[in-house]
Amino acid sequence: MILEFFNYTLNGALLGLLYALVAMGFVVIYRASKVFNMATGEMLVLGAFLVWWAVASRGMHPAVGIAAALAIAVLVGLAIERLFFRRLIGESVFSMIMVTIGLLILTRGLVLVIWGPQERAFPALIPLEPLIIGEMIVPRSLAVAGAVAVVFALGLHWFFNRSRTGLAMSAVAEDHQIALSMGISVRRSIAFAWALGGILSVISSIVYLSGKSLTFLSSEIGFAALPVALLAGLESIRGLLLAGLIVGVVQGLTSAYIDPLIGGNAASVVPYIFMLVVLAVRPNGMFGWKRIERV
Protein backbone atom coordinates (compact mmCIF):
# COMPACT_ATOMS: atom_id res chain seq x y z
CA MET A 1 0.00 0.00 0.00
CA ILE A 2 2.76 2.44 0.94
CA LEU A 3 4.77 1.37 -2.09
CA GLU A 4 1.80 2.03 -4.36
CA PHE A 5 1.37 5.47 -2.81
CA PHE A 6 4.99 6.39 -3.50
CA ASN A 7 4.74 4.99 -7.01
CA TYR A 8 1.66 7.10 -7.77
CA THR A 9 3.31 10.14 -6.18
CA LEU A 10 6.54 9.75 -8.16
CA ASN A 11 4.78 9.22 -11.47
CA GLY A 12 2.45 12.13 -10.75
CA ALA A 13 5.39 14.38 -9.93
CA LEU A 14 7.14 13.48 -13.18
CA LEU A 15 3.93 14.06 -15.13
CA GLY A 16 3.69 17.46 -13.45
CA LEU A 17 7.23 18.28 -14.59
CA LEU A 18 6.16 17.40 -18.13
CA TYR A 19 3.30 19.87 -17.74
CA ALA A 20 5.84 22.42 -16.47
CA LEU A 21 7.96 21.92 -19.60
CA VAL A 22 4.95 22.51 -21.84
CA ALA A 23 3.89 25.49 -19.70
CA MET A 24 7.24 27.15 -20.37
CA GLY A 25 5.84 27.89 -23.82
CA PHE A 26 3.23 30.11 -22.13
CA VAL A 27 5.65 31.79 -19.74
CA VAL A 28 8.55 32.50 -22.13
CA ILE A 29 6.34 34.34 -24.62
CA TYR A 30 4.29 36.10 -21.94
CA ARG A 31 7.32 37.22 -19.96
CA ALA A 32 8.94 38.72 -23.04
CA SER A 33 5.92 40.28 -24.75
CA LYS A 34 2.88 40.16 -22.44
CA VAL A 35 1.18 37.91 -25.01
CA PHE A 36 -0.72 34.96 -23.53
CA ASN A 37 -0.26 32.41 -26.30
CA MET A 38 -3.42 30.31 -26.46
CA ALA A 39 -1.88 28.35 -29.35
CA THR A 40 0.85 26.74 -27.23
CA GLY A 41 -0.63 23.24 -27.63
CA GLU A 42 -1.02 23.69 -31.39
CA MET A 43 2.59 24.86 -31.68
CA LEU A 44 3.65 21.70 -29.84
CA VAL A 45 1.72 19.57 -32.34
CA LEU A 46 3.27 21.47 -35.23
CA GLY A 47 6.72 20.82 -33.74
CA ALA A 48 5.82 17.15 -33.35
CA PHE A 49 4.78 16.86 -36.99
CA LEU A 50 8.00 18.53 -38.07
CA VAL A 51 9.98 15.91 -36.13
CA TRP A 52 7.81 13.11 -37.54
CA TRP A 53 8.23 14.46 -41.08
CA ALA A 54 12.02 14.70 -40.76
CA VAL A 55 12.71 11.43 -38.92
CA ALA A 56 9.90 9.04 -39.86
CA SER A 57 8.80 10.32 -43.27
CA ARG A 58 12.13 11.50 -44.72
CA GLY A 59 14.26 8.93 -42.92
CA MET A 60 16.77 11.42 -41.51
CA HIS A 61 19.05 10.41 -38.66
CA PRO A 62 17.26 11.42 -35.43
CA ALA A 63 19.89 14.03 -34.55
CA VAL A 64 19.73 15.58 -38.03
CA GLY A 65 15.93 15.38 -38.08
CA ILE A 66 15.57 17.06 -34.69
CA ALA A 67 18.01 19.79 -35.75
CA ALA A 68 15.99 20.36 -38.93
CA ALA A 69 12.73 20.48 -36.96
CA LEU A 70 14.24 22.98 -34.52
CA ALA A 71 15.43 25.20 -37.35
CA ILE A 72 12.02 25.16 -39.05
CA ALA A 73 10.27 25.79 -35.71
CA VAL A 74 12.46 28.85 -35.12
CA LEU A 75 11.58 30.16 -38.58
CA VAL A 76 7.89 29.54 -37.90
CA GLY A 77 8.14 31.45 -34.61
CA LEU A 78 9.86 34.36 -36.35
CA ALA A 79 7.23 34.34 -39.10
CA ILE A 80 4.41 34.41 -36.53
CA GLU A 81 5.94 37.44 -34.85
CA ARG A 82 6.55 39.19 -38.16
CA LEU A 83 3.12 38.54 -39.66
CA PHE A 84 0.82 38.81 -36.63
CA PHE A 85 2.40 40.57 -33.65
CA ARG A 86 4.82 43.18 -34.97
CA ARG A 87 1.96 45.48 -35.88
CA LEU A 88 0.35 45.00 -32.48
CA ILE A 89 3.21 46.53 -30.48
CA GLY A 90 1.65 48.91 -27.98
CA GLU A 91 -1.86 47.56 -28.49
CA SER A 92 -4.10 46.20 -25.73
CA VAL A 93 -3.57 42.77 -24.17
CA PHE A 94 -7.09 41.80 -25.28
CA SER A 95 -6.19 42.39 -28.93
CA MET A 96 -3.14 40.16 -28.64
CA ILE A 97 -5.10 37.36 -26.93
CA MET A 98 -7.68 37.42 -29.71
CA VAL A 99 -4.88 37.12 -32.27
CA THR A 100 -3.46 34.07 -30.46
CA ILE A 101 -6.91 32.44 -30.56
CA GLY A 102 -6.93 33.04 -34.30
CA LEU A 103 -3.41 31.61 -34.43
CA LEU A 104 -4.68 28.50 -32.61
CA ILE A 105 -7.38 27.94 -35.23
CA LEU A 106 -5.00 28.68 -38.10
CA THR A 107 -2.27 26.35 -36.85
CA ARG A 108 -4.70 23.49 -36.27
CA GLY A 109 -6.14 24.04 -39.74
CA LEU A 110 -2.71 24.01 -41.36
CA VAL A 111 -1.79 20.78 -39.57
CA LEU A 112 -5.00 19.14 -40.81
CA VAL A 113 -4.47 20.38 -44.37
CA ILE A 114 -0.81 19.30 -44.57
CA TRP A 115 -0.83 16.04 -42.60
CA GLY A 116 -4.50 15.10 -42.26
CA PRO A 117 -6.48 13.86 -39.25
CA GLN A 118 -5.19 10.28 -39.17
CA GLU A 119 -2.98 8.93 -36.40
CA ARG A 120 0.72 8.56 -37.06
CA ALA A 121 3.34 6.68 -35.07
CA PHE A 122 5.73 9.19 -33.55
CA PRO A 123 9.32 7.87 -33.65
CA ALA A 124 10.55 6.35 -30.39
CA LEU A 125 13.38 8.80 -29.78
CA ILE A 126 13.40 7.86 -26.09
CA PRO A 127 13.75 4.15 -25.17
CA LEU A 128 10.39 2.57 -24.33
CA GLU A 129 11.71 0.33 -21.54
CA PRO A 130 10.59 1.70 -18.16
CA LEU A 131 12.96 2.53 -15.35
CA ILE A 132 12.72 0.15 -12.41
CA ILE A 133 13.62 1.73 -9.08
CA GLY A 134 13.38 -0.98 -6.46
CA GLU A 135 9.81 -2.16 -6.87
CA MET A 136 8.61 1.04 -8.51
CA ILE A 137 8.14 1.35 -12.26
CA VAL A 138 8.65 4.72 -13.93
CA PRO A 139 8.09 5.40 -17.65
CA ARG A 140 11.43 6.44 -19.10
CA SER A 141 9.84 9.24 -21.13
CA LEU A 142 8.47 10.83 -17.94
CA ALA A 143 11.88 10.59 -16.25
CA VAL A 144 13.50 12.29 -19.26
CA ALA A 145 10.75 14.92 -19.30
CA GLY A 146 11.39 15.69 -15.63
CA ALA A 147 15.14 16.06 -16.19
CA VAL A 148 14.66 18.23 -19.29
CA ALA A 149 12.13 20.43 -17.46
CA VAL A 150 14.57 21.08 -14.60
CA VAL A 151 17.46 21.86 -16.98
CA PHE A 152 15.37 24.22 -19.12
CA ALA A 153 13.82 25.93 -16.09
CA LEU A 154 17.21 26.66 -14.53
CA GLY A 155 18.68 27.72 -17.86
CA LEU A 156 15.81 30.06 -18.73
CA HIS A 157 15.77 31.48 -15.21
CA TRP A 158 19.44 32.40 -15.59
CA PHE A 159 18.81 33.78 -19.08
CA PHE A 160 15.98 36.10 -18.04
CA ASN A 161 17.65 37.29 -14.84
CA ARG A 162 21.35 37.42 -15.72
CA SER A 163 21.85 37.83 -19.46
CA ARG A 164 21.59 41.21 -21.19
CA THR A 165 19.14 39.88 -23.79
CA GLY A 166 16.91 38.30 -21.16
CA LEU A 167 16.81 41.47 -19.06
CA ALA A 168 15.91 43.47 -22.17
CA MET A 169 13.07 41.06 -22.91
CA SER A 170 11.77 41.47 -19.35
CA ALA A 171 11.85 45.25 -19.80
CA VAL A 172 9.82 44.90 -22.99
CA ALA A 173 7.23 42.87 -21.10
CA GLU A 174 6.87 45.65 -18.52
CA ASP A 175 6.08 48.40 -21.02
CA HIS A 176 6.74 48.65 -24.75
CA GLN A 177 6.99 52.45 -24.79
CA ILE A 178 9.40 52.64 -21.85
CA ALA A 179 11.55 49.90 -23.41
CA LEU A 180 11.70 51.86 -26.67
CA SER A 181 12.70 55.02 -24.80
CA MET A 182 15.60 53.06 -23.26
CA GLY A 183 16.87 52.04 -26.67
CA ILE A 184 15.66 48.44 -26.45
CA SER A 185 14.39 46.86 -29.66
CA VAL A 186 10.88 45.68 -28.86
CA ARG A 187 10.58 43.90 -32.20
CA ARG A 188 13.79 41.96 -31.70
CA SER A 189 12.86 40.92 -28.16
CA ILE A 190 9.41 39.68 -29.14
CA ALA A 191 10.81 37.87 -32.19
CA PHE A 192 13.39 36.13 -29.99
CA ALA A 193 10.65 35.07 -27.57
CA TRP A 194 8.65 33.43 -30.37
CA ALA A 195 11.78 31.70 -31.63
CA LEU A 196 12.31 30.32 -28.11
CA GLY A 197 8.68 29.23 -28.11
CA GLY A 198 9.30 27.29 -31.32
CA ILE A 199 12.30 25.51 -29.79
CA LEU A 200 10.32 24.61 -26.67
CA SER A 201 7.48 23.23 -28.80
CA VAL A 202 9.83 20.77 -30.52
CA ILE A 203 11.57 19.68 -27.30
CA SER A 204 8.25 19.25 -25.47
CA SER A 205 6.76 17.24 -28.32
CA ILE A 206 9.68 14.81 -28.30
CA VAL A 207 9.50 13.97 -24.60
CA TYR A 208 5.70 13.92 -24.60
CA LEU A 209 5.00 11.87 -27.74
CA SER A 210 8.07 9.64 -28.13
CA GLY A 211 6.78 6.18 -29.10
CA LYS A 212 3.12 7.30 -28.96
CA SER A 213 0.46 8.15 -31.51
CA LEU A 214 0.43 11.64 -33.00
CA THR A 215 -2.71 13.48 -34.14
CA PHE A 216 -3.85 17.09 -34.16
CA LEU A 217 -5.71 16.29 -30.90
CA SER A 218 -2.36 15.89 -29.13
CA SER A 219 -2.57 19.66 -28.63
CA GLU A 220 -4.76 19.02 -25.58
CA ILE A 221 -1.56 18.82 -23.53
CA GLY A 222 -1.43 22.61 -23.85
CA PHE A 223 -4.67 23.04 -21.91
CA ALA A 224 -3.56 20.36 -19.42
CA ALA A 225 -0.45 22.47 -18.73
CA LEU A 226 -2.44 25.70 -18.38
CA PRO A 227 -3.12 25.26 -14.62
CA VAL A 228 0.62 24.91 -14.03
CA ALA A 229 1.40 28.18 -15.84
CA LEU A 230 -1.33 30.13 -14.04
CA LEU A 231 -0.60 28.55 -10.68
CA ALA A 232 3.10 29.45 -10.86
CA GLY A 233 2.49 32.95 -12.17
CA LEU A 234 3.02 33.85 -15.79
CA GLU A 235 6.39 35.51 -15.14
CA SER A 236 7.98 32.75 -13.06
CA ILE A 237 10.18 30.14 -14.75
CA ARG A 238 11.46 28.26 -11.70
CA GLY A 239 8.01 28.50 -10.10
CA LEU A 240 6.76 26.22 -12.87
CA LEU A 241 8.67 23.32 -11.32
CA LEU A 242 6.91 23.60 -7.97
CA ALA A 243 3.54 24.26 -9.59
CA GLY A 244 4.05 21.27 -11.87
CA LEU A 245 4.93 19.01 -8.95
CA ILE A 246 1.82 20.14 -7.04
CA VAL A 247 -0.53 19.69 -9.99
CA GLY A 248 1.01 16.38 -11.05
CA VAL A 249 0.92 14.81 -7.57
CA VAL A 250 -2.64 15.98 -6.94
CA GLN A 251 -3.76 14.63 -10.31
CA GLY A 252 -1.90 11.34 -9.85
CA LEU A 253 -3.30 10.65 -6.39
CA THR A 254 -6.80 11.65 -7.47
CA SER A 255 -6.62 9.25 -10.40
CA ALA A 256 -5.39 6.44 -8.16
CA TYR A 257 -7.68 6.82 -5.15
CA ILE A 258 -10.65 9.07 -5.98
CA ASP A 259 -11.60 8.05 -9.51
CA PRO A 260 -12.15 4.35 -8.65
CA LEU A 261 -14.51 5.36 -5.83
CA ILE A 262 -16.69 7.72 -7.83
CA GLY A 263 -16.39 5.95 -11.16
CA GLY A 264 -15.52 9.21 -12.90
CA ASN A 265 -12.58 11.18 -14.19
CA ALA A 266 -12.07 13.69 -11.42
CA ALA A 267 -8.31 13.69 -12.05
CA SER A 268 -8.74 15.81 -15.17
CA VAL A 269 -10.82 18.40 -13.29
CA VAL A 270 -9.03 18.66 -9.93
CA PRO A 271 -6.02 20.65 -11.24
CA TYR A 272 -8.35 23.38 -12.54
CA ILE A 273 -10.28 23.49 -9.26
CA PHE A 274 -7.02 23.71 -7.32
CA MET A 275 -5.81 26.46 -9.67
CA LEU A 276 -8.99 28.50 -9.20
CA VAL A 277 -8.75 28.24 -5.40
CA VAL A 278 -5.14 29.46 -5.41
CA LEU A 279 -5.83 32.26 -7.90
CA ALA A 280 -8.76 33.42 -5.77
CA VAL A 281 -6.25 34.05 -2.97
CA ARG A 282 -3.27 35.09 -5.13
CA PRO A 283 -4.47 36.39 -8.52
CA ASN A 284 -0.88 36.67 -9.81
CA GLY A 285 -0.11 33.04 -8.99
CA MET A 286 2.31 31.76 -6.39
CA PHE A 287 5.36 33.51 -7.87
CA GLY A 288 3.90 36.06 -10.29
CA TRP A 289 5.14 39.63 -10.26
CA LYS A 290 3.24 42.04 -8.08
CA ARG A 291 2.16 45.27 -9.76
CA ILE A 292 3.01 48.46 -7.88
CA GLU A 293 1.28 51.53 -9.25
CA ARG A 294 1.36 55.19 -8.16
CA VAL A 295 -2.03 56.82 -7.74
N, C-alpha and C positions, 0 to 999 in steps of 0.2 A: 504493500500500500504506500509506504513512504517512498520506495523506489519509483513507483509510478508517478507520484506527485512531483518528484524531482525531474523525472523524464519529461512530463508535461510542461513543467516550469522552464526547463532548459530549451526545449523546442519552441515554446512560446516566446522566450526571450530572443532567440535567434530569428524567429519570424518577425518580431518587432524591429530588430536591427535591419532586416530586409526592407520593412516599411520605412525606416529612417533613411535608408539609402535612396529609395524612390522619392521620399519627401524632400531630399536635398534639391531636387529639380524645382520644387516650389520656392524654397528658401533662397537659393542662389539668384534666381531671376528677380524675386521680390526685393531682396536686400540691395540689389544693384540698380533697380529701376522703379521700384514700387508697383510693379505689374504682378498681379496674382494670376499665374498662368493656369487656367482651367484645362488646358490641353496637355498637361504633363503626362497623363496616361497614354494619350494618343502619340505623343512624341516617343515614348518608350516603345510602343508597338512599331512605329516607323523605324526606330533604331534596330529593333529585333528583326524586322523584315530585311533591312540592309545587311545584317549579319547573315541571315539565312540565304539571301541572294548571293552573297560573296562566297560563303563557305559551302553551302549545300547545293546551290544551283550552278554556280560557276566552278566549283571544285577547287577553290583557292586553298592554300595552306591556312589553317586557322589563324596563325599570327598575321599573315598577309591580309586575310579576309577581314579580321577585326580592325587592322590598321586602315583598310579601305573604308570600312563602315564608319569609323571614327572621323575620317577626313570628310566623307560625304555628309555626316551628321553636323559637323562644324559648318560646312557650307550652307546646309539647310538652315541652321540657326542664324547665320549671318544674313541669309536671304529673308528670313522672317522679320528680322529687325529692320532691314532695309525697306521691305515692301509695306509692312504694316505699322511699325511702331516709331519709325524715325519722324514721321509727320505728326505724331501724337505727343511729342516732347512738350511738356508744360500743360497738357490737357488734364482733365479730371480723371481720377482713379476709376470712376464708373465707366467712362469711355473706353479705357484700356481693358477693363474686365469684359466688356461687351465684345471687344475685338478678339480677346482670347477665346470666348465662347464660339465666335465665328471661326477662329482658327481650329478649335476642336472639331467642329463639323467638317471643315474643309480637309483636315488631315485624315479623318476617318474616311471621308469620301474618296480621297486620293488612294488610300491603302486598298479600299475595295475595288476601285477601278483598275489599279495596277496589278494587284495580286489576288483579288477575288475573295469570296467569303469562306472558302474551304479551309479545313485544318491542314497544317503542314507540320512535319516533324522538325522541331528545332534541333540543330546539331548538339550532341552531348559534349560540350566544351569542358565541362567539369565531370570527373568520374562519377558514375551512378552508384558505386558501392558506398553504403552508409558507413559512418564512423561508429565504432563500437567502443564506448568508454565504460569499462566495467560491464555492468549489465544494462546500460543505457544505450539506445540506438539513436543516432543523430544523422539526418540526411546531410550528405557532404555539401550539397549546394547551399543549404542554410548556414553551415559552418563557414563556408567561403564568403557568403553574403555578409555575415556578421563581421568577419575580419576586414573585408573591403569597406564596409560602412565605417568602422572605426578609423581606418587609415584615411579615408576621404574626409571624414569629419574633422580629424586633427589637422590634415593638410589644408583644408579650406578655412578652418578657423585661423590658422597662422596666416594664410594668404590675405584674408579680409582685415586682420588686425595688425599685421606687421609689414606687409609689402606695400610699396607706394601705389601700385595699381589697385590693390584691394581697398586701400584707404580712400582712393579717389572714387571708386565705385560706391563706397558707403556714403561719401559726401553727395554723390549724385542722387542716391536714394532719399537723402534728407530733403533736398530742394534743388530742382533743376536750375532755377534762376541763380541761386546763390553759388552753385557749382560753376556755372558759366562765368560769373563775376570773378571767381577765383582762378580762372584760366584752365579749368578742367573740361575736357571734351566729353560732353554728355553722350553724344552719339557713339564715340568709341567705347565708353564704359558699358553702355547698354548692349552694344554689339558683342562685346566680350562676354557679357553675362549670358546671352543667348547661345554663343558658341560653347560656353561651359555647360549650359543646359543640354545641348546636343551630345556632348561627351558623356554626361551623366546618364542620358537616355540609353546609350549603347551599353555602357557598363552595367546598368541596372537590368537591362533586358537579358544580358548574358547570364548573370547569377540567378535571375528569376526563372527563366525559361529553359535553361540548359537541360536537354533530354526530354522536354515536355512538348505538348502540342501548342502550336502558335496560330491564333486567329486574331481578327480585329477586336474581338471581345476581351482579349488579354489586357486591354487598356483599363479594365476595372481595377487593377492594382493601384492605379492613380487615385481613385476615390477611397480605396482601402487605406492608403497612406495619408489621406487628408487629415484625419484626426491627429496623427503624429505631428504634422506640420503646425497645425493650429494649437495643439497642446503645448508644444515647445515654445511657440512664439515665432512669428515669421521672419525674425531677424537673427535667430539663434541657430548656429550650426552645431555646436557641441551639445546644446540642449536637445537636439533631435535624438541623440543616443539614449538619454534618460527617458524621454517621452516614448521612444520606440520600445524600450524595455518594459515600461509600464503597460502600454497598450497591448504588446505581444503577450505578456504574462497573463493579463486579465482575460484576453481573448482565448488563450490556450486553456486556462483553468475553467473558464465558462464552457468551452466546447467539451471538456473532459467530464465535468461534474454536473453542470446545470442542464445542458442540452438533453442528455439521456433521461433526466427526470421529467422535463416538460414536453419532450418529444418535438421540440422546435429547433430553430437555429438562432438562439439568442446570442451566440458568439459573434455573429456579424453585426449585431445592433449595439451590444454593450460598449464597444469603443466610442461610438458616437454619443451615447448617453453620458459616459464618463467625461468626454470632451466638453459637452455642453455644461455639465456641472462645474468643471474647472473654469471654463470661460465665464460662467456667471459670476464667479468670485474674482477671477483675474482675466479681464477681457483681452489683455495683450499676451496671454499665455504665461507659462511658468517663467520663461526667460526673455520675453519680448521687451523691446525698448519702451521705456516710459516717456511719454510726451510731456515736456515742460513748456508751457506757453505763458507769455506775459499778457496781462489784461489791464 
